[in-house]
Amino acid sequence: MIRNMDLLRKILIAVEEQYEDTVIYNLQIEGYDRKEVAYHCKILHSGNLISNYDGQFADDEIYSFAVGSLTWSGHEFLDKIKSDTVWNNTKKTITEKGLPVALDVVKDVASAIITGMTQAAIKGL
């Protein structure tokens, strides 16, 4: 399955909004099926952006899954890409410059965009 950065972002936002005390069962993201969401939750866990992932399978298909809270790294990453403006500019820059859509690249580009926005805001004071 191909990694979808838009879906990863949507999952991080949903986990931040929905997580309370235990785990979230069968997280649903509009426009994506259970298999896609579960896979992306699994890789978010392996990337240390969410604390838990547990998948249950039946007949060689994902039957049910649970995810935990965002980790510190997950919160830090989401804080960089949560703004639609930053996210859209990040994706545009990566595409225009032919950069790989790797997590570290997304973080670096988003950070650079935020730095530019911050400097512009400070100059405007």
Secondary structure as the mmCIF struct_conf table of DSSP 4:
data_model
#
loop_
_struct_conf.conf_type_id
_struct_conf.id
_struct_conf.beg_label_comp_id
_struct_conf.beg_label_asym_id
_struct_conf.beg_label_seq_id
_struct_conf.end_label_comp_id
_struct_conf.end_label_asym_id
_struct_conf.end_label_seq_id
HELX_RH_AL_P HELX_RH_AL_P1 MET A 5 GLN A 18
BEND BEND1 ASP A 21 THR A 22
STRN STRN1 ILE A 24 TYR A 25
BEND BEND2 ASN A 26 ASN A 26
TURN_TY1_P TURN_TY1_P1 GLU A 30 GLY A 31
HELX_RH_AL_P HELX_RH_AL_P2 ARG A 34 SER A 46
TURN_TY1_P TURN_TY1_P2 GLY A 47 ASN A 48
BEND BEND3 LEU A 49 LEU A 49
STRN STRN2 ILE A 50 ILE A 50
BEND BEND4 SER A 51 SER A 51
STRN STRN3 TYR A 53 ALA A 58
TURN_TY1_P TURN_TY1_P3 ASP A 59 ASP A 60
STRN STRN4 GLU A 61 VAL A 67
STRN STRN5 LEU A 70 LEU A 70
HELX_RH_AL_P HELX_RH_AL_P3 TRP A 72 ILE A 81
BEND BEND5 SER A 83 SER A 83
HELX_RH_AL_P HELX_RH_AL_P4 ASP A 84 LYS A 97
TURN_TY1_P TURN_TY1_P4 GLY A 98 GLY A 98
HELX_RH_AL_P HELX_RH_AL_P5 LEU A 103 LYS A 123
TURN_TY1_P TURN_TY1_P5 GLY A 124 GLY A 124
#
